[in-house]
Amino acid sequence: MAKVALITGANGITGSAIMDHLTQYTKSDEWSRIVLSSRSPLTLNVTDPRVEFIALDFTKSPEELVNEMKDVCADVTHAYFCSYVHKDDFKELNKANKSLFENFLEALLSVAGNLQNCTLQTGGKYYNVHIQPVPSPASEDHARLVAPDENFYYHQEDFLANKQRGNSWTWNVIRPEAIFGYSIKPNGMNEALTLALYFLICKECGEEAKMPTNWNFWNGTDDISDARLIADLSIFASTKPHYANEAFNVVNGDHICWRYMWPRLANFFGAKASSDQTSPKTVLERTRSLSLQIST
C-alpha cells in the first residue's frame, strides 16, 4: 500500500527539504500523497500532483485541529513534525513548543487510523548547546542535563514515546545541529539573512564586523547539518522497521570554528573582521543569545 506523508512546518528549511526529497526521489506507487502544513500560506516551487496543502495552527486545541484535519489527514501513514515557535524568553519558548507538539500529536492520533510512524525533529538544544559546550559529535545516549520541563525537546520526545507505548505505530527522533539549507519563503528565523544584513551594514558604515559572542563560543567548534541530509535520514529511518522507536543524530561531520569562519563570511560581503577578536567573557553562560541558535 502506498504511503501518505504529512509534513508540518513546510515553509521551513527542513520541512521543505523533506518535501523536496519525496517529490524528487519517490514515485506515486510508493508515496501516493504528500500533505504539507504550515500556519502561514505556502509558497511552492514544485509541480507534483501528489502535493497538497492544509493550513494548520498547532496552537489551537486538539479538538479544533481534529475538525480541520479529519478529511485531509485521515489516510496519513507517516508524519514529520518540523514545526517550531520562537520566543526570546526561554521559559516561554519551552511552554509554547510543548503545547505545539502535544496539540499536533493528539489531533493526529485521533484522525489518522492508519498511522505507521511519527517522526519528530529536535535540534542542538536537545544537548543544551544554549547552556554550555557539549561533546562533538554528540551521542544519542548523552545524559540529559536538565528536567524535561526545562527543555521542550525532552518533553516532546517523552510525550511521543509515551503516546506510542502499546500501539503498532512507531516513532523516530532526528537531532541535527545548526541547519544549513534554504526555503522559498522568507523566514524571520533565517540566521544567514541576519548575518548578511549585519555584514552589509558594517561594510556601509566602515565598521569592523565583530561577532556578538563570548570567548568560548568564538574559539569552540560547531558541527552543521545539511537540510537535505536531514530529509534523507528522516525518510529512511521512518520507513525501516529495524530503526523503529530510536533517536538519531544527523550531522555533516565537518566542524567549523567561528574564529576562522567569521572573517571569511565577512570578507564575502566586503566587510572587515579579524580572527583575533577578544571578549571579556570567558564562560559560556546560560543567557547566551538565542539569536545565534535559531537553527538548533
N, C-alpha and C positions, 0 to 999 in steps of 0.2 A: 504494500500500500504506500502511495506517495506521501511524503511528509509535508506538513504545513508549518511555516515559521511565523512567529510573532516577534518583531524586533522593536523594543522601546528605545526612546532616545534617538530616533532615526535621523534627527538633524545633527547629531553629534559626530565626533570623529570616529568612534568605534562602531556606533550603530550604523552609520553609512558604510563603513568598511565591511561589516557583516553582510549588508545588502549587496554591496558590490561583489563580494565573494560568491554569494548564492546566484546572482544573475549571470556572472561571468563563467563560473565553473560547474554549474549544475544544470540538469535538464528537467523538463516538466514531469517525466515519469519518475523522477527521484524526489523533487520538491514541486508540488503542484501549485502552491500558493505561497506568497511572501507578503505578509501583512506588516506594514510599517506603522508606527505610532509615535507621536510627539504631541506636546502641548500646543505648539505653535504650527502654523501652516508649513507644509513640507515643500522643499524645492528639490525636484528630481532631475537627474541628468541621464536617466536610463529609460528605455522604451521596451520594457519587458511586460507582456500581458499578465504575467503571474503576480505583478506587484500591485498592491492596493493600499490605501491609506485610511486610517481612522484616527481622529483627533481624540486623545485621552489625557485627562489631567488627573494624575495619581494622588493629588492632594484631596480629591473627593473621597467620600466614603466607599467601602466595598459594595454596598447596596446600590449606590448610584452608578458605579462602574459596571456592575453586572448588567444593568439595563442597557448600557451603551455598548457592551462587548458581546452580549449573548448571541447576536446574529452573525457578526463578522468573525468572532473568535471561537465559535463552538467547535470547529474541527481542528484547532491548533494542536499540533503534536510536540513542537519544540519552541520554547520561549526563551528569548535572550534579553535580559534586563540590563540596559545600558543607561538608564535614567539617573539623573543627579540634580539636586537642588543646591545652589551655592548660598551660603550665609557667611558673612565675615566673622560673626561670633561663633566659636566652635561649639558651644552648648546648643545654640540654635541650629547649627549645621547638623549635629547629631539628632536632635529632635525631628527636624524636617525629613531627613533621609531615612530614619527608622520607619516613620509612618508611611512614607512614599512607597517603600517596598512592601510593607505589610498590606496596604490597601491593594496594591497590584496583585500580590500573590493570592490573597483571599478571593478577589474577584476572578482571577484566572482559574483557580481550582473549582469555582462554582460553575463556570461556563464551559471549560474545556474537558469534556469527559474522556477524550482520547489522548490526554497529555502523556507524553513519554519522557520528557526531560525539561527541566527549567535550569538555565544557566545564568548565574549572577556574576557580573563583573565588579570587582572591587578595585583596589589600587595600592599604591605605595603606603598610604596612610594605614593600611592593614598592619604594616610592620612598624608604624609610628615614626615614619621619617619626618613628620612635622614636629616631633618632640626631641629626637636625638638621632645621631648617626646609627645606622644599622648595618649588619654584615652584608656584603655584596659579593656574589649573588645571595639573595635571601633564600631560606629554606622553608618549604611548606610546613614543616613541623616546628618552626620558630615559635618560641614561647610568647604568649600574649603578655603585654606589659601592663595593661590596664583592664578594668572590668568592662564587660560588654556595653554597659550603659555609658561608658566614656568614649567608645569608639563605635560609630554606627555600622562599620563594616563587620565587626564581630556580631553585633545584634542581627544584622541581615543574614549572615551566614548561619547563625544558630536558629533563627526563625525558619529559614529554608529547610534545614536538616530536620527540625522538629516536625514541620508540616509533612515532610516526606515519609517519616518513620511509619512503617506498616503499610505503605502504599506501593503500587507497582511502578509508578513513575520514578525517575532518578533525578539527581541534581549534580551540577558541577559549579565550581567557583574558579574564575580566572583572575589572576592577580598580576597585572602589569605594573611597571614603574612609570616614569614620565613618558607620556604617549606622544609619538610623532605621527602625524597624518594630516588629513585635510577633510573639510566638509564644504559642500556647495554653499550653504547658507552662512553668512557672517555670524560669528559666535563671540559673545562678550567674554567668554572664559578662555579665549584663544591667547595663550601666552606669547606665541610668536608675533601676533599682531601688536600686543602691548610692547614687546621689546623693540619691534621695528619702529613704532612711533617714538619711543624713548630715544633710540639712537638717532633718528632723523631730527628730533628737536635739539639734541645735544650738538649735532652737526651744524644746524642752523644758527645756534647761539654761540658756537665756538667754545663750548664747554666740554671738559673731559667726561666721558660716559662711565661713571663709576657704578659698580654693581651694588645695589642696596642690600647688603647681606653681612654676615659676620665671618670671622676668621675660619671657623670650622667648615662652614659650607663652601667658602671660597677655595679652600685648599683640599677639600674632600673630593670624592668621586661619585658620579651618578651613573646608573645604568638606564638605558632607554628601551622603549618598546614600540616597534613599528605597528601601526594600526592594522596593517594587512596581515602581519604575523598573529596578532591577537584574534582576528577574524578566523584565520585558518585553524588555529588551535581550538577556538570555541566550537566551530562546526565539527571538527574531528572528535574532540572529547565527548561532546554531547550525543554523538551518534554511534559510539563504540561501547557496547555493554561492558567491556573489560575495564573501562575507565569511569564507571558509574560511581557516584557519590564520593568524588575526590576533588581536591583543590589543586590547581596547577599555577605555578609562576610562569610568566612569559616575558622574556627579555631578549634583546638582540644579542647580548653578550659582549658588546663593545662599550667600554666605560669612557666617560668624559670627565675632565677636571675643569671646573668653571674658571679657575685661574688662567688656564690656557685657551679655553674655548671662548670666553667673553671677549678678549681683544680681537679674535678672529671674526666674531659676529659684528663687533663694532666697525671693523675695517670694511666689511662687506657693504655696510651702509654709509661709508665715508666718514664715520665718527672716529674719535680717538679714545683709546682705553689702554691701560697698562696692566701687565700681569703682576706688577709689584704693588698692587693696591693693598693698603693696610687697614686694619679695623681694630678699634679698642676692645671690641667684644671678642673673646676667645672661646666662648662656650655656646653651643647650640642651645638656645633657650626654648621653653615651651611656647613663648609668644612669637616665634618666628612667623613672619608674614605668610599668610596663606596664598598671597598673590604669586609666590614662586612655586606653589604646589598645586596649581589648578588642574593639572593633568593627572594627579595621583588619587 
